[in-house]
């Protein structure tokens, strides 16, 4: 995997124009939540789960830090929780 080999960013696929997915979600009748700080993650998930409509979580991350997904398994080796590294969020 590119990120594990020390090259976390592929410019052609990661340099994107500024675009608010949360605002776009609101324009088309969904709920949009923008997350720009790690302290907002728990609250954003709580809001998204509590909503009675489809919700877009718009996470702003640092493109120079590779995204690693941690998967927690129960005793039967089945996934019970997925957690992204919050260190990748920009302050």
C-alpha positions as CSV (number, residue, x, y, z in Angstrom):
1,X,0.0,0.0,0.0
2,X,1.3,3.4,-1.0
3,X,0.8,5.0,2.4
4,X,2.6,2.2,4.2
5,X,5.5,2.6,1.9
6,X,6.1,6.2,3.1
7,X,4.3,8.0,0.2
8,X,0.9,9.0,1.8
9,X,-0.2,11.4,-0.9
10,X,-0.9,10.9,-4.6
11,X,-1.3,14.5,-5.8
12,X,-3.5,13.7,-8.9
13,X,-6.2,12.0,-6.7
14,X,-6.0,14.1,-3.6
15,X,-5.7,17.8,-4.7
16,X,-9.3,18.7,-4.8
17,X,-11.0,22.0,-5.1
18,X,-12.6,23.5,-1.9
19,X,-16.1,22.2,-1.8
20,X,-18.5,21.9,1.2
21,X,-20.2,18.6,1.0
22,X,-22.1,19.5,4.1
23,X,-23.5,22.6,2.5
24,X,-24.4,20.7,-0.7
25,X,-26.2,18.1,1.4
26,X,-28.3,20.9,2.9
27,X,-29.1,22.3,-0.6
28,X,-30.6,19.0,-1.7
29,X,-32.6,18.5,1.5
30,X,-30.3,16.3,3.5
31,X,-28.6,17.2,6.8
32,X,-25.0,18.2,6.5
33,X,-22.4,18.4,9.3
34,X,-19.0,19.8,8.8
35,X,-16.2,18.5,11.0
36,X,-12.9,20.5,11.1
37,X,-11.6,19.7,14.6
38,X,-11.1,16.3,16.3
39,X,-13.1,17.6,19.3
40,X,-16.2,17.7,17.0
41,X,-16.1,14.1,16.0
42,X,-18.2,12.6,18.8
43,X,-20.8,15.3,18.6
44,X,-21.1,15.0,14.8
45,X,-21.7,11.3,15.1
46,X,-24.3,11.8,17.8
47,X,-26.1,14.4,15.7
48,X,-26.0,12.2,12.6
49,X,-27.3,9.2,14.4
50,X,-30.1,11.2,16.1
51,X,-31.2,12.7,12.8
52,X,-34.3,11.2,11.2
53,X,-33.0,11.9,7.7
54,X,-30.0,11.0,5.6
55,X,-26.9,12.9,6.9
56,X,-23.6,13.8,5.3
57,X,-20.6,14.0,7.6
58,X,-18.0,16.3,5.9
59,X,-14.6,15.5,7.6
60,X,-11.7,17.9,6.8
61,X,-8.5,15.9,7.0
62,X,-4.9,16.5,6.4
63,X,-4.0,15.0,3.0
64,X,-0.4,14.5,4.0
65,X,-1.3,12.0,6.7
66,X,-2.4,8.6,5.4
67,X,-5.8,7.4,6.6
68,X,-5.6,4.2,8.6
69,X,-8.7,2.4,9.6
70,X,-8.8,0.5,12.9
71,X,-11.2,-2.4,13.1
72,X,-12.1,-3.8,16.5
73,X,-13.2,-7.4,16.6
74,X,-15.3,-9.2,19.1
75,X,-14.4,-12.6,20.5
76,X,-15.8,-14.3,17.3
77,X,-13.5,-12.2,15.2
78,X,-16.4,-10.2,13.8
79,X,-16.1,-6.4,13.3
80,X,-17.9,-4.5,16.1
81,X,-16.5,-1.0,15.5
82,X,-14.7,0.9,12.9
83,X,-12.6,3.9,14.0
84,X,-10.6,6.3,11.8
85,X,-7.5,7.8,13.3
86,X,-8.6,11.2,14.5
87,X,-5.0,12.5,14.3
88,X,-5.6,13.1,10.6
89,X,-8.1,15.9,11.2
90,X,-6.7,19.4,10.7
91,X,-7.0,21.9,13.5
